[in-house]
Amino acid sequence: MAQSLKGKVALVTGGSRGIGAAIAKRLAADGARVAITYAKDANSATDVVKAIEAAGGKALAIQADAAEPEAVQAAVEKAVAALGKLDVLVNNAGTAIPKPFVDTTLEEMDHVINLNIRGMFVTTKVALQHMNDNGRIIMIGSCVGERNLTPGLAAYAATKGAVKMFAQSLSREVGSRGITVNNVQPGPIDTDLNPASGDWATPQKAVTALNRYGHVDEVAALVAFVASPEAAYITGANLTVDGGTNA
Ligand code: NDP
């Protein structure tokens, strides 16, 4: 495989499972040294690091709740100290609590807002203090941040709409440094958060054009391209990888 990210350093939040783990492995396969953060599951984080190292790469796992500013600050500083610099930030940590909005508690609303929006703000701000010129900031938004076909996602979709506008807006503030800011918007992807089987999966699969869930590697491939030098003229863009859900 071409090593398009050779010599680069990437930080992937929520990189221990699901989409984030696939992104971390793919960026490492493309030549980057990679730090991942995770909240709770140290074993999964260690597995990702081991898989990257077994393939000849360099990786580091850091426990840091993306919703806790002090933890995020320490994680970014630790990644930079251990890996030498920062070229690519992937804001992947995020979650959904699918349920009718009228049944959603204030605590649940606060949780998705704090992780999906506030955590992304804080991580991006700290990362920008360390990021090299011509760096890459990549948000993992969602296709529901633009158009939502699935009841039960009102609060989550609103947070991903915020991710979209943040990426577009920030691109205009850091472009003078050659830093690009883009929002990768997955559709239904088979992970612990959104398993491809079960009642919840049926309506999501039905609204794809391809009549299937996506694989984590299909999101990672798009992220790897956006992170690469070839994507230097793509910024402020919302890049959807959703099997045609929003077609
Ligand atoms: P998973 O729940 O499968 O994995 C989440 C990852 O994030 C885990 O590594 C988890 O680590 C970590 N994480 C969770 N909470 C925190 C936290 N507070 N701080 C730091 N890390 C945390 O999610 P997915 O892979 O499915 O989703 C990843 C991203 O993709 C999210 O932003 C999601 O909104 C988005 N997305 C997902 C879609 C899908 O269909 N799966 C569709 C569209 C967007 P730990 O186990 O330690 O908590």
Boltz pocket constraint, residues with backbone or C-beta under 6 A from the ligand:
constraints:
  - pocket:
      binder: B
      contacts: [[A, 13], [A, 14], [A, 15], [A, 16], [A, 17], [A, 18], [A, 19], [A, 20], [A, 21], [A, 37], [A, 38], [A, 39], [A, 40], [A, 41], [A, 42], [A, 44], [A, 64], [A, 65], [A, 66], [A, 67], [A, 91], [A, 92], [A, 93], [A, 94], [A, 95], [A, 96], [A, 115], [A, 140], [A, 141], [A, 142], [A, 143], [A, 185], [A, 186], [A, 187], [A, 188], [A, 189], [A, 190], [A, 191], [A, 192], [A, 193], [A, 194]]
      max_distance: 6.0
